[in-house]
């Protein structure tokens, strides 16, 4: 994907404009451009065209904020345990042949 030269500055500026509570609860993303341009063009067009309302509703069926564009406060990042691309298999998972299957618990932050 292509990162626009001012993306980080614009995202940091927006995050700094929020009060601390909102900043710590925000996962900020942005539109994106694929390289090559025609790769996943349909998904790109769909994701870049979502309204604020659709961003909220579509979260229950699809990833609406692409990972390379994520920005959040350091506090929130650390509260969530940092970035883990893939959790390592547990010893009993490997022994039982289930190295790629894990139980995940989703937590919702109080509003």
C-alpha positions as a LaTeX table, in Angstrom:
\begin{tabular}{lrrr}
\hline
Residue & $x$ (\AA) & $y$ (\AA) & $z$ (\AA) \\
\hline
Unk1 & 0.00 & 0.00 & 0.00 \\
Unk2 & 1.03 & 3.60 & $-0.58$ \\
Unk3 & 1.37 & 5.93 & 2.41 \\
Unk4 & 0.72 & 9.59 & 1.68 \\
Unk5 & 3.58 & 11.85 & 2.83 \\
Unk6 & 1.42 & 13.83 & 5.29 \\
Unk7 & $-0.60$ & 10.94 & 6.72 \\
Unk8 & 1.26 & 10.65 & 10.04 \\
Unk9 & 1.24 & 14.41 & 10.64 \\
Unk10 & $-2.48$ & 14.60 & 9.91 \\
Unk11 & $-3.30$ & 11.66 & 12.17 \\
Unk12 & $-1.14$ & 12.97 & 15.04 \\
Unk13 & $-2.72$ & 16.43 & 14.68 \\
Unk14 & $-6.19$ & 14.90 & 14.89 \\
Unk15 & $-5.29$ & 12.75 & 17.91 \\
Unk16 & $-3.84$ & 15.79 & 19.70 \\
Unk17 & $-7.08$ & 17.70 & 19.11 \\
Unk18 & $-9.04$ & 15.16 & 21.20 \\
Unk19 & $-9.42$ & 15.30 & 24.97 \\
Unk20 & $-7.37$ & 12.62 & 26.75 \\
Unk21 & $-10.31$ & 10.27 & 27.39 \\
Unk22 & $-11.41$ & 10.33 & 23.75 \\
Unk23 & $-7.83$ & 9.97 & 22.57 \\
Unk24 & $-7.33$ & 6.86 & 24.70 \\
Unk25 & $-10.51$ & 5.30 & 23.24 \\
Unk26 & $-9.81$ & 6.12 & 19.58 \\
Unk27 & $-8.57$ & 3.78 & 16.89 \\
Unk28 & $-7.87$ & 6.12 & 14.00 \\
Unk29 & $-7.49$ & 5.03 & 10.40 \\
Unk30 & $-7.54$ & 6.60 & 6.98 \\
Unk31 & $-8.26$ & 5.89 & 3.35 \\
Unk32 & $-5.64$ & 3.97 & 1.41 \\
Unk33 & $-4.22$ & 3.38 & $-2.05$ \\
Unk34 & $-3.21$ & $-0.10$ & $-3.17$ \\
Unk35 & 0.01 & $-0.91$ & $-4.99$ \\
Unk36 & $-0.53$ & $-2.21$ & $-7.58$ \\
Unk37 & $-3.64$ & $-0.08$ & $-8.01$ \\
Unk38 & $-5.87$ & $-2.84$ & $-9.39$ \\
Unk39 & $-5.23$ & $-5.27$ & $-6.53$ \\
Unk40 & $-8.39$ & $-5.79$ & $-4.48$ \\
Unk41 & $-9.93$ & $-2.77$ & $-6.25$ \\
Unk42 & $-13.47$ & $-3.71$ & $-5.18$ \\
Unk43 & $-12.53$ & $-3.91$ & $-1.48$ \\
Unk44 & $-10.51$ & $-0.69$ & $-1.75$ \\
Unk45 & $-13.45$ & 1.16 & $-3.29$ \\
Unk46 & $-15.85$ & $-0.23$ & $-0.65$ \\
Unk47 & $-13.61$ & 0.57 & 2.36 \\
Unk48 & $-12.64$ & 4.05 & 1.17 \\
Unk49 & $-16.30$ & 4.92 & 0.52 \\
Unk50 & $-17.73$ & 4.06 & 3.96 \\
Unk51 & $-19.62$ & 6.80 & 5.79 \\
Unk52 & $-19.14$ & 7.20 & 9.55 \\
Unk53 & $-22.40$ & 5.31 & 10.11 \\
Unk54 & $-21.33$ & 2.44 & 7.83 \\
Unk55 & $-17.91$ & 2.28 & 9.52 \\
Unk56 & $-19.70$ & 1.61 & 12.79 \\
Unk57 & $-22.19$ & $-0.91$ & 11.36 \\
Unk58 & $-19.78$ & $-2.83$ & 9.13 \\
Unk59 & $-17.38$ & $-3.54$ & 12.02 \\
Unk60 & $-19.53$ & $-6.55$ & 12.88 \\
Unk61 & $-18.90$ & $-8.27$ & 9.54 \\
Unk62 & $-15.67$ & $-6.90$ & 8.09 \\
Unk63 & $-12.49$ & $-5.08$ & 9.05 \\
Unk64 & $-13.26$ & $-1.45$ & 8.23 \\
Unk65 & $-10.00$ & 0.23 & 9.30 \\
Unk66 & $-7.06$ & $-1.27$ & 7.48 \\
Unk67 & $-4.21$ & $-2.28$ & 9.74 \\
Unk68 & $-1.43$ & $-0.29$ & 8.02 \\
Unk69 & $-3.36$ & 2.93 & 8.73 \\
Unk70 & $-4.04$ & 2.35 & 12.45 \\
Unk71 & $-3.10$ & 4.94 & 15.02 \\
Unk72 & $-3.90$ & 4.91 & 18.73 \\
Unk73 & $-2.46$ & 6.42 & 21.88 \\
Unk74 & 0.54 & 4.70 & 23.45 \\
Unk75 & $-1.52$ & 4.24 & 26.65 \\
Unk76 & $-4.20$ & 2.33 & 24.76 \\
Unk77 & $-1.61$ & 0.34 & 22.81 \\
Unk78 & 0.02 & $-0.80$ & 26.05 \\
Unk79 & $-3.36$ & $-1.54$ & 27.70 \\
Unk80 & $-4.14$ & $-3.87$ & 24.80 \\
Unk81 & $-0.83$ & $-5.67$ & 25.22 \\
Unk82 & 1.03 & $-4.16$ & 22.28 \\
Unk83 & 0.96 & $-5.59$ & 18.80 \\
Unk84 & 0.90 & $-9.35$ & 18.40 \\
Unk85 & 0.83 & $-10.42$ & 14.75 \\
Unk86 & 0.03 & $-14.02$ & 15.61 \\
Unk87 & $-0.06$ & $-15.55$ & 19.09 \\
Unk88 & 2.49 & $-18.33$ & 19.58 \\
Unk89 & 1.06 & $-21.83$ & 19.91 \\
Unk90 & 0.82 & $-23.28$ & 23.39 \\
Unk91 & 2.72 & $-26.52$ & 24.11 \\
Unk92 & $-0.46$ & $-28.59$ & 24.31 \\
Unk93 & $-1.68$ & $-27.07$ & 20.99 \\
Unk94 & 1.40 & $-28.35$ & 19.19 \\
Unk95 & 1.19 & $-31.77$ & 20.86 \\
Unk96 & $-2.47$ & $-32.09$ & 19.87 \\
Unk97 & $-1.88$ & $-30.91$ & 16.30 \\
Unk98 & $-3.88$ & $-27.71$ & 16.78 \\
Unk99 & $-1.06$ & $-25.18$ & 16.43 \\
Unk100 & $-3.22$ & $-22.64$ & 14.58 \\
Unk101 & $-6.37$ & $-22.87$ & 16.64 \\
Unk102 & $-6.77$ & $-20.63$ & 19.69 \\
Unk103 & $-9.60$ & $-19.43$ & 21.85 \\
Unk104 & $-9.75$ & $-15.64$ & 21.94 \\
Unk105 & $-11.68$ & $-13.54$ & 24.38 \\
Unk106 & $-13.03$ & $-10.25$ & 23.11 \\
Unk107 & $-13.25$ & $-7.46$ & 25.64 \\
Unk108 & $-15.43$ & $-4.42$ & 25.29 \\
Unk109 & $-14.36$ & $-1.24$ & 27.01 \\
Unk110 & $-17.04$ & 0.51 & 29.09 \\
Unk111 & $-18.37$ & 3.68 & 27.51 \\
\hline
\end{tabular}
